[in-house]
Amino acid sequence: MADYPLGSLGIQIREHWRKYRPQMYAELEKAGTLEESVYAAQEQTADAMYDLTVVKKLPYDQAWELVRKEWAFLPSEDS
């Protein structure tokens, strides 16, 4: 079994998905890919934040607004 270490962002992503994307969460859990998917979202978000803030010199709050809904804090399934 692969190890997918979650930091605080990953834990927040997993909880957000559990609360606001319950169908997706259940499907990923059933498929055995929940932790891998959360880890991937965590890493993609962190990489994008690094690129925007360090490489492109965008202020953190602006960068966060651009990336937070891309992989991590997806819109509710009810939306």
mmJSON file of the N, C-alpha and C atoms, coordinates in Angstrom:
{"data_MODEL":{"atom_site":{
"group_PDB":["ATOM","ATOM","ATOM","ATOM","ATOM","ATOM","ATOM","ATOM","ATOM","ATOM","ATOM","ATOM","ATOM","ATOM","ATOM","ATOM","ATOM","ATOM","ATOM","ATOM","ATOM","ATOM","ATOM","ATOM","ATOM","ATOM","ATOM","ATOM","ATOM","ATOM","ATOM","ATOM","ATOM","ATOM","ATOM","ATOM","ATOM","ATOM","ATOM","ATOM","ATOM","ATOM","ATOM","ATOM","ATOM","ATOM","ATOM","ATOM","ATOM","ATOM","ATOM","ATOM","ATOM","ATOM","ATOM","ATOM","ATOM","ATOM","ATOM","ATOM","ATOM","ATOM","ATOM","ATOM","ATOM","ATOM","ATOM","ATOM","ATOM","ATOM","ATOM","ATOM","ATOM","ATOM","ATOM","ATOM","ATOM","ATOM","ATOM","ATOM","ATOM","ATOM","ATOM","ATOM","ATOM","ATOM","ATOM","ATOM","ATOM","ATOM","ATOM","ATOM","ATOM","ATOM","ATOM","ATOM","ATOM","ATOM","ATOM","ATOM","ATOM","ATOM","ATOM","ATOM","ATOM","ATOM","ATOM","ATOM","ATOM","ATOM","ATOM","ATOM","ATOM","ATOM","ATOM","ATOM","ATOM","ATOM","ATOM","ATOM","ATOM","ATOM","ATOM","ATOM","ATOM","ATOM","ATOM","ATOM","ATOM","ATOM","ATOM","ATOM","ATOM","ATOM","ATOM","ATOM","ATOM","ATOM","ATOM","ATOM","ATOM","ATOM","ATOM","ATOM","ATOM","ATOM","ATOM","ATOM","ATOM","ATOM","ATOM","ATOM","ATOM","ATOM","ATOM","ATOM","ATOM","ATOM","ATOM","ATOM","ATOM","ATOM","ATOM","ATOM","ATOM","ATOM","ATOM","ATOM","ATOM","ATOM","ATOM","ATOM","ATOM","ATOM","ATOM","ATOM","ATOM","ATOM","ATOM","ATOM","ATOM","ATOM","ATOM","ATOM","ATOM","ATOM","ATOM","ATOM","ATOM","ATOM","ATOM","ATOM","ATOM","ATOM","ATOM","ATOM","ATOM","ATOM","ATOM","ATOM","ATOM","ATOM","ATOM","ATOM","ATOM","ATOM","ATOM","ATOM","ATOM","ATOM","ATOM","ATOM","ATOM","ATOM","ATOM","ATOM","ATOM","ATOM","ATOM","ATOM","ATOM","ATOM","ATOM","ATOM","ATOM","ATOM","ATOM","ATOM","ATOM","ATOM","ATOM","ATOM","ATOM","ATOM","ATOM","ATOM","ATOM"],
"id":[1,2,3,4,5,6,7,8,9,10,11,12,13,14,15,16,17,18,19,20,21,22,23,24,25,26,27,28,29,30,31,32,33,34,35,36,37,38,39,40,41,42,43,44,45,46,47,48,49,50,51,52,53,54,55,56,57,58,59,60,61,62,63,64,65,66,67,68,69,70,71,72,73,74,75,76,77,78,79,80,81,82,83,84,85,86,87,88,89,90,91,92,93,94,95,96,97,98,99,100,101,102,103,104,105,106,107,108,109,110,111,112,113,114,115,116,117,118,119,120,121,122,123,124,125,126,127,128,129,130,131,132,133,134,135,136,137,138,139,140,141,142,143,144,145,146,147,148,149,150,151,152,153,154,155,156,157,158,159,160,161,162,163,164,165,166,167,168,169,170,171,172,173,174,175,176,177,178,179,180,181,182,183,184,185,186,187,188,189,190,191,192,193,194,195,196,197,198,199,200,201,202,203,204,205,206,207,208,209,210,211,212,213,214,215,216,217,218,219,220,221,222,223,224,225,226,227,228,229,230,231,232,233,234,235,236,237],
"type_symbol":["N","C","C","N","C","C","N","C","C","N","C","C","N","C","C","N","C","C","N","C","C","N","C","C","N","C","C","N","C","C","N","C","C","N","C","C","N","C","C","N","C","C","N","C","C","N","C","C","N","C","C","N","C","C","N","C","C","N","C","C","N","C","C","N","C","C","N","C","C","N","C","C","N","C","C","N","C","C","N","C","C","N","C","C","N","C","C","N","C","C","N","C","C","N","C","C","N","C","C","N","C","C","N","C","C","N","C","C","N","C","C","N","C","C","N","C","C","N","C","C","N","C","C","N","C","C","N","C","C","N","C","C","N","C","C","N","C","C","N","C","C","N","C","C","N","C","C","N","C","C","N","C","C","N","C","C","N","C","C","N","C","C","N","C","C","N","C","C","N","C","C","N","C","C","N","C","C","N","C","C","N","C","C","N","C","C","N","C","C","N","C","C","N","C","C","N","C","C","N","C","C","N","C","C","N","C","C","N","C","C","N","C","C","N","C","C","N","C","C","N","C","C","N","C","C","N","C","C","N","C","C","N","C","C","N","C","C"],
"label_atom_id":["N","CA","C","N","CA","C","N","CA","C","N","CA","C","N","CA","C","N","CA","C","N","CA","C","N","CA","C","N","CA","C","N","CA","C","N","CA","C","N","CA","C","N","CA","C","N","CA","C","N","CA","C","N","CA","C","N","CA","C","N","CA","C","N","CA","C","N","CA","C","N","CA","C","N","CA","C","N","CA","C","N","CA","C","N","CA","C","N","CA","C","N","CA","C","N","CA","C","N","CA","C","N","CA","C","N","CA","C","N","CA","C","N","CA","C","N","CA","C","N","CA","C","N","CA","C","N","CA","C","N","CA","C","N","CA","C","N","CA","C","N","CA","C","N","CA","C","N","CA","C","N","CA","C","N","CA","C","N","CA","C","N","CA","C","N","CA","C","N","CA","C","N","CA","C","N","CA","C","N","CA","C","N","CA","C","N","CA","C","N","CA","C","N","CA","C","N","CA","C","N","CA","C","N","CA","C","N","CA","C","N","CA","C","N","CA","C","N","CA","C","N","CA","C","N","CA","C","N","CA","C","N","CA","C","N","CA","C","N","CA","C","N","CA","C","N","CA","C","N","CA","C","N","CA","C","N","CA","C","N","CA","C","N","CA","C","N","CA","C","N","CA","C","N","CA","C"],
"label_alt_id":[null,null,null,null,null,null,null,null,null,null,null,null,null,null,null,null,null,null,null,null,null,null,null,null,null,null,null,null,null,null,null,null,null,null,null,null,null,null,null,null,null,null,null,null,null,null,null,null,null,null,null,null,null,null,null,null,null,null,null,null,null,null,null,null,null,null,null,null,null,null,null,null,null,null,null,null,null,null,null,null,null,null,null,null,null,null,null,null,null,null,null,null,null,null,null,null,null,null,null,null,null,null,null,null,null,null,null,null,null,null,null,null,null,null,null,null,null,null,null,null,null,null,null,null,null,null,null,null,null,null,null,null,null,null,null,null,null,null,null,null,null,null,null,null,null,null,null,null,null,null,null,null,null,null,null,null,null,null,null,null,null,null,null,null,null,null,null,null,null,null,null,null,null,null,null,null,null,null,null,null,null,null,null,null,null,null,null,null,null,null,null,null,null,null,null,null,null,null,null,null,null,null,null,null,null,null,null,null,null,null,null,null,null,null,null,null,null,null,null,null,null,null,null,null,null,null,null,null,null,null,null,null,null,null,null,null,null],
"label_comp_id":["MET","MET","MET","ALA","ALA","ALA","ASP","ASP","ASP","TYR","TYR","TYR","PRO","PRO","PRO","LEU","LEU","LEU","GLY","GLY","GLY","SER","SER","SER","LEU","LEU","LEU","GLY","GLY","GLY","ILE","ILE","ILE","GLN","GLN","GLN","ILE","ILE","ILE","ARG","ARG","ARG","GLU","GLU","GLU","HIS","HIS","HIS","TRP","TRP","TRP","ARG","ARG","ARG","LYS","LYS","LYS","TYR","TYR","TYR","ARG","ARG","ARG","PRO","PRO","PRO","GLN","GLN","GLN","MET","MET","MET","TYR","TYR","TYR","ALA","ALA","ALA","GLU","GLU","GLU","LEU","LEU","LEU","GLU","GLU","GLU","LYS","LYS","LYS","ALA","ALA","ALA","GLY","GLY","GLY","THR","THR","THR","LEU","LEU","LEU","GLU","GLU","GLU","GLU","GLU","GLU","SER","SER","SER","VAL","VAL","VAL","TYR","TYR","TYR","ALA","ALA","ALA","ALA","ALA","ALA","GLN","GLN","GLN","GLU","GLU","GLU","GLN","GLN","GLN","THR","THR","THR","ALA","ALA","ALA","ASP","ASP","ASP","ALA","ALA","ALA","MET","MET","MET","TYR","TYR","TYR","ASP","ASP","ASP","LEU","LEU","LEU","THR","THR","THR","VAL","VAL","VAL","VAL","VAL","VAL","LYS","LYS","LYS","LYS","LYS","LYS","LEU","LEU","LEU","PRO","PRO","PRO","TYR","TYR","TYR","ASP","ASP","ASP","GLN","GLN","GLN","ALA","ALA","ALA","TRP","TRP","TRP","GLU","GLU","GLU","LEU","LEU","LEU","VAL","VAL","VAL","ARG","ARG","ARG","LYS","LYS","LYS","GLU","GLU","GLU","TRP","TRP","TRP","ALA","ALA","ALA","PHE","PHE","PHE","LEU","LEU","LEU","PRO","PRO","PRO","SER","SER","SER","GLU","GLU","GLU","ASP","ASP","ASP","SER","SER","SER"],
"label_asym_id":["A","A","A","A","A","A","A","A","A","A","A","A","A","A","A","A","A","A","A","A","A","A","A","A","A","A","A","A","A","A","A","A","A","A","A","A","A","A","A","A","A","A","A","A","A","A","A","A","A","A","A","A","A","A","A","A","A","A","A","A","A","A","A","A","A","A","A","A","A","A","A","A","A","A","A","A","A","A","A","A","A","A","A","A","A","A","A","A","A","A","A","A","A","A","A","A","A","A","A","A","A","A","A","A","A","A","A","A","A","A","A","A","A","A","A","A","A","A","A","A","A","A","A","A","A","A","A","A","A","A","A","A","A","A","A","A","A","A","A","A","A","A","A","A","A","A","A","A","A","A","A","A","A","A","A","A","A","A","A","A","A","A","A","A","A","A","A","A","A","A","A","A","A","A","A","A","A","A","A","A","A","A","A","A","A","A","A","A","A","A","A","A","A","A","A","A","A","A","A","A","A","A","A","A","A","A","A","A","A","A","A","A","A","A","A","A","A","A","A","A","A","A","A","A","A","A","A","A","A","A","A","A","A","A","A","A","A"],
"label_entity_id":["1","1","1","1","1","1","1","1","1","1","1","1","1","1","1","1","1","1","1","1","1","1","1","1","1","1","1","1","1","1","1","1","1","1","1","1","1","1","1","1","1","1","1","1","1","1","1","1","1","1","1","1","1","1","1","1","1","1","1","1","1","1","1","1","1","1","1","1","1","1","1","1","1","1","1","1","1","1","1","1","1","1","1","1","1","1","1","1","1","1","1","1","1","1","1","1","1","1","1","1","1","1","1","1","1","1","1","1","1","1","1","1","1","1","1","1","1","1","1","1","1","1","1","1","1","1","1","1","1","1","1","1","1","1","1","1","1","1","1","1","1","1","1","1","1","1","1","1","1","1","1","1","1","1","1","1","1","1","1","1","1","1","1","1","1","1","1","1","1","1","1","1","1","1","1","1","1","1","1","1","1","1","1","1","1","1","1","1","1","1","1","1","1","1","1","1","1","1","1","1","1","1","1","1","1","1","1","1","1","1","1","1","1","1","1","1","1","1","1","1","1","1","1","1","1","1","1","1","1","1","1","1","1","1","1","1","1"],
"label_seq_id":[1,1,1,2,2,2,3,3,3,4,4,4,5,5,5,6,6,6,7,7,7,8,8,8,9,9,9,10,10,10,11,11,11,12,12,12,13,13,13,14,14,14,15,15,15,16,16,16,17,17,17,18,18,18,19,19,19,20,20,20,21,21,21,22,22,22,23,23,23,24,24,24,25,25,25,26,26,26,27,27,27,28,28,28,29,29,29,30,30,30,31,31,31,32,32,32,33,33,33,34,34,34,35,35,35,36,36,36,37,37,37,38,38,38,39,39,39,40,40,40,41,41,41,42,42,42,43,43,43,44,44,44,45,45,45,46,46,46,47,47,47,48,48,48,49,49,49,50,50,50,51,51,51,52,52,52,53,53,53,54,54,54,55,55,55,56,56,56,57,57,57,58,58,58,59,59,59,60,60,60,61,61,61,62,62,62,63,63,63,64,64,64,65,65,65,66,66,66,67,67,67,68,68,68,69,69,69,70,70,70,71,71,71,72,72,72,73,73,73,74,74,74,75,75,75,76,76,76,77,77,77,78,78,78,79,79,79],
"pdbx_PDB_ins_code":[null,null,null,null,null,null,null,null,null,null,null,null,null,null,null,null,null,null,null,null,null,null,null,null,null,null,null,null,null,null,null,null,null,null,null,null,null,null,null,null,null,null,null,null,null,null,null,null,null,null,null,null,null,null,null,null,null,null,null,null,null,null,null,null,null,null,null,null,null,null,null,null,null,null,null,null,null,null,null,null,null,null,null,null,null,null,null,null,null,null,null,null,null,null,null,null,null,null,null,null,null,null,null,null,null,null,null,null,null,null,null,null,null,null,null,null,null,null,null,null,null,null,null,null,null,null,null,null,null,null,null,null,null,null,null,null,null,null,null,null,null,null,null,null,null,null,null,null,null,null,null,null,null,null,null,null,null,null,null,null,null,null,null,null,null,null,null,null,null,null,null,null,null,null,null,null,null,null,null,null,null,null,null,null,null,null,null,null,null,null,null,null,null,null,null,null,null,null,null,null,null,null,null,null,null,null,null,null,null,null,null,null,null,null,null,null,null,null,null,null,null,null,null,null,null,null,null,null,null,null,null,null,null,null,null,null,null],
"Cartn_x":[0.852,0.0,0.884,0.604,1.378,1.08,2.06,1.911,1.645,0.556,0.18,0.086,1.219,1.206,0.437,-0.496,-1.289,-0.833,-0.631,-0.369,-1.691,-1.608,-2.847,-3.739,-3.147,-3.946,-4.681,-3.991,-4.61,-5.751,-5.566,-6.622,-7.83,-7.589,-8.686,-9.404,-8.645,-9.238,-10.138,-9.623,-10.41,-11.705,-11.638,-12.843,-13.821,-13.285,-14.138,-14.864,-14.128,-14.74,-15.788,-15.492,-16.444,-17.744,-17.622,-18.8,-19.549,-18.809,-19.45,-19.504,-18.743,-18.729,-18.926,-19.99,-20.149,-20.228,-20.831,-20.916,-19.534,-18.794,-17.44,-16.566,-16.683,-15.92,-16.2,-17.476,-17.866,-17.35,-17.409,-16.927,-15.419,-14.687,-13.236,-12.881,-13.618,-13.379,-13.653,-14.754,-15.123,-14.076,-13.546,-12.537,-11.156,-11.022,-9.742,-8.741,-9.241,-8.342,-8.529,-9.247,-9.514,-8.224,-7.392,-6.168,-5.236,-5.123,-4.283,-4.816,-6.133,-6.744,-6.577,-6.767,-6.573,-5.118,-4.213,-2.786,-2.442,-2.985,-2.733,-3.261,-4.446,-5.014,-4.149,-3.679,-2.796,-1.518,-0.909,0.351,0.165,-0.897,-1.157,-1.41,-2.147,-2.429,-1.141,-0.334,0.929,1.868,1.951,2.812,2.342,1.041,0.493,0.746,0.594,0.841,2.311,3.201,4.624,4.897,4.367,4.583,4.069,2.865,2.274,2.941,3.292,3.839,5.344,6.086,7.546,8.048,7.558,8.049,7.449,6.13,5.456,5.221,5.604,5.561,4.163,3.151,1.784,1.581,0.88,0.603,-0.141,0.146,-0.393,-1.913,-2.602,-4.067,-4.638,-4.01,-4.476,-4.22,-3.051,-2.723,-3.696,-3.99,-4.902,-6.282,-6.774,-8.079,-8.094,-6.977,-6.905,-6.877,-6.233,-6.026,-6.903,-7.483,-8.153,-9.322,-10.035,-11.172,-10.797,-9.556,-9.118,-9.025,-8.357,-8.171,-8.628,-8.535,-8.705,-10.152,-10.623,-11.928,-12.96,-13.309,-14.234,-15.617,-16.376,-17.736,-18.59,-19.586,-20.509,-21.198,-21.519,-22.254,-23.653,-24.15,-25.475,-25.461,-24.252,-24.152,-24.416],
"Cartn_y":[-1.202,0.0,1.247,2.162,3.389,4.312,5.14,6.087,7.472,8.079,9.414,10.333,10.912,11.748,13.055,13.305,14.525,15.522,16.749,17.845,18.487,19.637,20.304,20.637,21.005,21.289,20.033,18.909,17.658,17.245,17.438,17.113,18.013,19.293,20.222,19.843,19.451,19.038,17.824,16.813,15.597,15.916,16.763,17.127,17.93,18.813,19.592,18.656,17.73,16.783,15.944,15.494,14.664,15.42,16.696,17.505,18.008,18.507,19.18,18.358,17.269,16.394,14.947,14.648,13.307,12.19,12.446,11.413,11.107,12.136,11.958,11.277,11.722,11.161,9.662,9.288,7.88,7.052,7.611,6.89,6.662,7.687,7.547,6.553,6.622,5.703,4.256,4.057,2.721,2.18,3.055,2.652,2.477,2.892,2.78,3.839,4.946,6.002,7.334,7.336,8.59,9.258,8.528,9.135,9.588,8.793,9.167,10.441,10.542,11.71,12.961,12.818,13.958,14.401,13.441,13.759,14.495,14.02,14.67,16.106,16.315,17.67,18.56,18.003,18.747,19.175,18.239,18.519,19.487,19.321,20.23,21.647,21.755,23.067,23.716,22.95,23.48,23.892,23.071,23.398,24.669,24.795,25.989,27.229,27.085,28.218,28.646,27.686,27.995,28.742,28.229,28.856,30.296,30.483,31.823,32.802,32.347,33.285,33.476,32.403,32.5,32.832,32.111,32.302,33.551,33.685,34.806,36.004,35.886,36.994,37.567,36.726,37.153,37.157,38.133,38.113,36.834,36.332,35.054,35.004,36.051,36.007,35.937,36.609,36.537,35.153,34.603,33.259,32.241,32.36,31.423,31.476,32.651,32.783,32.097,32.122,31.508,29.978,29.412,27.957,27.166,27.79,27.023,26.173,26.611,25.845,24.944,25.054,24.27,22.777,22.431,21.028,20.741,21.72,21.455,21.616,22.831,23.133,23.265,22.115,22.043,22.536,23.066,23.516,22.36,22.687,21.697,20.951,19.691,18.918,19.483,20.238,20.85,22.076,22.625,23.86,23.595],
"Cartn_z":[0.0,0.0,0.0,-0.885,-0.993,0.185,0.49,1.595,1.021,1.454,0.99,2.201,2.622,3.824,3.597,4.485,4.393,5.441,4.976,5.889,6.271,6.876,7.306,6.111,4.977,3.783,3.321,3.285,2.87,3.783,5.065,6.03,5.807,5.55,5.269,3.975,2.976,1.697,1.909,2.609,2.851,3.59,4.594,5.347,4.5,3.674,2.768,1.804,1.221,0.29,0.999,2.207,2.952,3.199,3.52,3.858,2.623,1.633,0.495,-0.787,-0.844,-2.027,-1.593,-0.849,-0.272,-1.305,-2.452,-3.481,-4.044,-4.384,-4.898,-3.844,-2.597,-1.485,-1.366,-1.391,-1.257,-2.433,-3.634,-4.817,-4.752,-4.334,-4.211,-3.108,-2.016,-0.902,-1.335,-2.043,-2.521,-3.483,-4.324,-5.298,-4.663,-3.419,-2.736,-3.133,-3.684,-4.164,-3.445,-2.34,-1.634,-1.17,-0.427,0.112,-1.002,-2.057,-3.191,-3.853,-3.997,-4.634,-3.782,-2.483,-1.577,-1.623,-1.589,-1.645,-2.942,-4.053,-5.34,-5.341,-4.791,-4.708,-3.834,-2.722,-1.822,-2.543,-3.256,-3.939,-5.108,-5.881,-7.002,-6.496,-5.404,-4.83,-4.325,-3.619,-3.099,-4.235,-5.27,-6.414,-7.117,-7.293,-7.942,-7.094,-5.779,-4.882,-4.95,-4.98,-5.094,-6.397,-7.485,-8.787,-8.802,-8.278,-8.32,-7.367,-6.166,-5.173,-5.295,-5.552,-5.593,-6.989,-7.967,-9.332,-9.969,-9.862,-10.528,-9.623,-8.35,-7.382,-7.143,-7.241,-6.956,-5.44,-4.898,-3.456,-3.069,-1.869,-1.406,-1.503,-1.029,-1.024,-2.433,-3.372,-4.76,-5.351,-5.064,-5.544,-4.96,-3.679,-3.022,-3.656,-3.962,-4.61,-5.973,-6.671,-7.995,-7.935,-6.915,-6.924,-5.961,-4.978,-3.923,-4.423,-5.425,-5.94,-7.115,-7.569,-8.728,-8.4,-7.287,-6.925,-5.501,-4.633,-3.198,-2.722,-2.719,-2.123,-3.233,-3.757,-4.881,-4.485,-5.439,-5.134,-4.626,-3.873,-3.338,-4.476,-4.24,-5.234,-5.442,-4.491,-4.598,-5.492,-5.75,-6.55,-8.012],
"occupancy":[1.0,1.0,1.0,1.0,1.0,1.0,1.0,1.0,1.0,1.0,1.0,1.0,1.0,1.0,1.0,1.0,1.0,1.0,1.0,1.0,1.0,1.0,1.0,1.0,1.0,1.0,1.0,1.0,1.0,1.0,1.0,1.0,1.0,1.0,1.0,1.0,1.0,1.0,1.0,1.0,1.0,1.0,1.0,1.0,1.0,1.0,1.0,1.0,1.0,1.0,1.0,1.0,1.0,1.0,1.0,1.0,1.0,1.0,1.0,1.0,1.0,1.0,1.0,1.0,1.0,1.0,1.0,1.0,1.0,1.0,1.0,1.0,1.0,1.0,1.0,1.0,1.0,1.0,1.0,1.0,1.0,1.0,1.0,1.0,1.0,1.0,1.0,1.0,1.0,1.0,1.0,1.0,1.0,1.0,1.0,1.0,1.0,1.0,1.0,1.0,1.0,1.0,1.0,1.0,1.0,1.0,1.0,1.0,1.0,1.0,1.0,1.0,1.0,1.0,1.0,1.0,1.0,1.0,1.0,1.0,1.0,1.0,1.0,1.0,1.0,1.0,1.0,1.0,1.0,1.0,1.0,1.0,1.0,1.0,1.0,1.0,1.0,1.0,1.0,1.0,1.0,1.0,1.0,1.0,1.0,1.0,1.0,1.0,1.0,1.0,1.0,1.0,1.0,1.0,1.0,1.0,1.0,1.0,1.0,1.0,1.0,1.0,1.0,1.0,1.0,1.0,1.0,1.0,1.0,1.0,1.0,1.0,1.0,1.0,1.0,1.0,1.0,1.0,1.0,1.0,1.0,1.0,1.0,1.0,1.0,1.0,1.0,1.0,1.0,1.0,1.0,1.0,1.0,1.0,1.0,1.0,1.0,1.0,1.0,1.0,1.0,1.0,1.0,1.0,1.0,1.0,1.0,1.0,1.0,1.0,1.0,1.0,1.0,1.0,1.0,1.0,1.0,1.0,1.0,1.0,1.0,1.0,1.0,1.0,1.0,1.0,1.0,1.0,1.0,1.0,1.0,1.0,1.0,1.0,1.0,1.0,1.0],
"B_iso_or_equiv":[0.0,0.0,0.0,0.0,0.0,0.0,0.0,0.0,0.0,0.0,0.0,0.0,0.0,0.0,0.0,0.0,0.0,0.0,0.0,0.0,0.0,0.0,0.0,0.0,0.0,0.0,0.0,0.0,0.0,0.0,0.0,0.0,0.0,0.0,0.0,0.0,0.0,0.0,0.0,0.0,0.0,0.0,0.0,0.0,0.0,0.0,0.0,0.0,0.0,0.0,0.0,0.0,0.0,0.0,0.0,0.0,0.0,0.0,0.0,0.0,0.0,0.0,0.0,0.0,0.0,0.0,0.0,0.0,0.0,0.0,0.0,0.0,0.0,0.0,0.0,0.0,0.0,0.0,0.0,0.0,0.0,0.0,0.0,0.0,0.0,0.0,0.0,0.0,0.0,0.0,0.0,0.0,0.0,0.0,0.0,0.0,0.0,0.0,0.0,0.0,0.0,0.0,0.0,0.0,0.0,0.0,0.0,0.0,0.0,0.0,0.0,0.0,0.0,0.0,0.0,0.0,0.0,0.0,0.0,0.0,0.0,0.0,0.0,0.0,0.0,0.0,0.0,0.0,0.0,0.0,0.0,0.0,0.0,0.0,0.0,0.0,0.0,0.0,0.0,0.0,0.0,0.0,0.0,0.0,0.0,0.0,0.0,0.0,0.0,0.0,0.0,0.0,0.0,0.0,0.0,0.0,0.0,0.0,0.0,0.0,0.0,0.0,0.0,0.0,0.0,0.0,0.0,0.0,0.0,0.0,0.0,0.0,0.0,0.0,0.0,0.0,0.0,0.0,0.0,0.0,0.0,0.0,0.0,0.0,0.0,0.0,0.0,0.0,0.0,0.0,0.0,0.0,0.0,0.0,0.0,0.0,0.0,0.0,0.0,0.0,0.0,0.0,0.0,0.0,0.0,0.0,0.0,0.0,0.0,0.0,0.0,0.0,0.0,0.0,0.0,0.0,0.0,0.0,0.0,0.0,0.0,0.0,0.0,0.0,0.0,0.0,0.0,0.0,0.0,0.0,0.0,0.0,0.0,0.0,0.0,0.0,0.0],
"pdbx_formal_charge":[null,null,null,null,null,null,null,null,null,null,null,null,null,null,null,null,null,null,null,null,null,null,null,null,null,null,null,null,null,null,null,null,null,null,null,null,null,null,null,null,null,null,null,null,null,null,null,null,null,null,null,null,null,null,null,null,null,null,null,null,null,null,null,null,null,null,null,null,null,null,null,null,null,null,null,null,null,null,null,null,null,null,null,null,null,null,null,null,null,null,null,null,null,null,null,null,null,null,null,null,null,null,null,null,null,null,null,null,null,null,null,null,null,null,null,null,null,null,null,null,null,null,null,null,null,null,null,null,null,null,null,null,null,null,null,null,null,null,null,null,null,null,null,null,null,null,null,null,null,null,null,null,null,null,null,null,null,null,null,null,null,null,null,null,null,null,null,null,null,null,null,null,null,null,null,null,null,null,null,null,null,null,null,null,null,null,null,null,null,null,null,null,null,null,null,null,null,null,null,null,null,null,null,null,null,null,null,null,null,null,null,null,null,null,null,null,null,null,null,null,null,null,null,null,null,null,null,null,null,null,null,null,null,null,null,null,null],
"auth_seq_id":[1,1,1,2,2,2,3,3,3,4,4,4,5,5,5,6,6,6,7,7,7,8,8,8,9,9,9,10,10,10,11,11,11,12,12,12,13,13,13,14,14,14,15,15,15,16,16,16,17,17,17,18,18,18,19,19,19,20,20,20,21,21,21,22,22,22,23,23,23,24,24,24,25,25,25,26,26,26,27,27,27,28,28,28,29,29,29,30,30,30,31,31,31,32,32,32,33,33,33,34,34,34,35,35,35,36,36,36,37,37,37,38,38,38,39,39,39,40,40,40,41,41,41,42,42,42,43,43,43,44,44,44,45,45,45,46,46,46,47,47,47,48,48,48,49,49,49,50,50,50,51,51,51,52,52,52,53,53,53,54,54,54,55,55,55,56,56,56,57,57,57,58,58,58,59,59,59,60,60,60,61,61,61,62,62,62,63,63,63,64,64,64,65,65,65,66,66,66,67,67,67,68,68,68,69,69,69,70,70,70,71,71,71,72,72,72,73,73,73,74,74,74,75,75,75,76,76,76,77,77,77,78,78,78,79,79,79],
"auth_comp_id":["MET","MET","MET","ALA","ALA","ALA","ASP","ASP","ASP","TYR","TYR","TYR","PRO","PRO","PRO","LEU","LEU","LEU","GLY","GLY","GLY","SER","SER","SER","LEU","LEU","LEU","GLY","GLY","GLY","ILE","ILE","ILE","GLN","GLN","GLN","ILE","ILE","ILE","ARG","ARG","ARG","GLU","GLU","GLU","HIS","HIS","HIS","TRP","TRP","TRP","ARG","ARG","ARG","LYS","LYS","LYS","TYR","TYR","TYR","ARG","ARG","ARG","PRO","PRO","PRO","GLN","GLN","GLN","MET","MET","MET","TYR","TYR","TYR","ALA","ALA","ALA","GLU","GLU","GLU","LEU","LEU","LEU","GLU","GLU","GLU","LYS","LYS","LYS","ALA","ALA","ALA","GLY","GLY","GLY","THR","THR","THR","LEU","LEU","LEU","GLU","GLU","GLU","GLU","GLU","GLU","SER","SER","SER","VAL","VAL","VAL","TYR","TYR","TYR","ALA","ALA","ALA","ALA","ALA","ALA","GLN","GLN","GLN","GLU","GLU","GLU","GLN","GLN","GLN","THR","THR","THR","ALA","ALA","ALA","ASP","ASP","ASP","ALA","ALA","ALA","MET","MET","MET","TYR","TYR","TYR","ASP","ASP","ASP","LEU","LEU","LEU","THR","THR","THR","VAL","VAL","VAL","VAL","VAL","VAL","LYS","LYS","LYS","LYS","LYS","LYS","LEU","LEU","LEU","PRO","PRO","PRO","TYR","TYR","TYR","ASP","ASP","ASP","GLN","GLN","GLN","ALA","ALA","ALA","TRP","TRP","TRP","GLU","GLU","GLU","LEU","LEU","LEU","VAL","VAL","VAL","ARG","ARG","ARG","LYS","LYS","LYS","GLU","GLU","GLU","TRP","TRP","TRP","ALA","ALA","ALA","PHE","PHE","PHE","LEU","LEU","LEU","PRO","PRO","PRO","SER","SER","SER","GLU","GLU","GLU","ASP","ASP","ASP","SER","SER","SER"],
"auth_asym_id":["A","A","A","A","A","A","A","A","A","A","A","A","A","A","A","A","A","A","A","A","A","A","A","A","A","A","A","A","A","A","A","A","A","A","A","A","A","A","A","A","A","A","A","A","A","A","A","A","A","A","A","A","A","A","A","A","A","A","A","A","A","A","A","A","A","A","A","A","A","A","A","A","A","A","A","A","A","A","A","A","A","A","A","A","A","A","A","A","A","A","A","A","A","A","A","A","A","A","A","A","A","A","A","A","A","A","A","A","A","A","A","A","A","A","A","A","A","A","A","A","A","A","A","A","A","A","A","A","A","A","A","A","A","A","A","A","A","A","A","A","A","A","A","A","A","A","A","A","A","A","A","A","A","A","A","A","A","A","A","A","A","A","A","A","A","A","A","A","A","A","A","A","A","A","A","A","A","A","A","A","A","A","A","A","A","A","A","A","A","A","A","A","A","A","A","A","A","A","A","A","A","A","A","A","A","A","A","A","A","A","A","A","A","A","A","A","A","A","A","A","A","A","A","A","A","A","A","A","A","A","A","A","A","A","A","A","A"],
"auth_atom_id":["N","CA","C","N","CA","C","N","CA","C","N","CA","C","N","CA","C","N","CA","C","N","CA","C","N","CA","C","N","CA","C","N","CA","C","N","CA","C","N","CA","C","N","CA","C","N","CA","C","N","CA","C","N","CA","C","N","CA","C","N","CA","C","N","CA","C","N","CA","C","N","CA","C","N","CA","C","N","CA","C","N","CA","C","N","CA","C","N","CA","C","N","CA","C","N","CA","C","N","CA","C","N","CA","C","N","CA","C","N","CA","C","N","CA","C","N","CA","C","N","CA","C","N","CA","C","N","CA","C","N","CA","C","N","CA","C","N","CA","C","N","CA","C","N","CA","C","N","CA","C","N","CA","C","N","CA","C","N","CA","C","N","CA","C","N","CA","C","N","CA","C","N","CA","C","N","CA","C","N","CA","C","N","CA","C","N","CA","C","N","CA","C","N","CA","C","N","CA","C","N","CA","C","N","CA","C","N","CA","C","N","CA","C","N","CA","C","N","CA","C","N","CA","C","N","CA","C","N","CA","C","N","CA","C","N","CA","C","N","CA","C","N","CA","C","N","CA","C","N","CA","C","N","CA","C","N","CA","C","N","CA","C","N","CA","C","N","CA","C","N","CA","C","N","CA","C"],
"pdbx_PDB_model_num":[1,1,1,1,1,1,1,1,1,1,1,1,1,1,1,1,1,1,1,1,1,1,1,1,1,1,1,1,1,1,1,1,1,1,1,1,1,1,1,1,1,1,1,1,1,1,1,1,1,1,1,1,1,1,1,1,1,1,1,1,1,1,1,1,1,1,1,1,1,1,1,1,1,1,1,1,1,1,1,1,1,1,1,1,1,1,1,1,1,1,1,1,1,1,1,1,1,1,1,1,1,1,1,1,1,1,1,1,1,1,1,1,1,1,1,1,1,1,1,1,1,1,1,1,1,1,1,1,1,1,1,1,1,1,1,1,1,1,1,1,1,1,1,1,1,1,1,1,1,1,1,1,1,1,1,1,1,1,1,1,1,1,1,1,1,1,1,1,1,1,1,1,1,1,1,1,1,1,1,1,1,1,1,1,1,1,1,1,1,1,1,1,1,1,1,1,1,1,1,1,1,1,1,1,1,1,1,1,1,1,1,1,1,1,1,1,1,1,1,1,1,1,1,1,1,1,1,1,1,1,1,1,1,1,1,1,1]
}}}
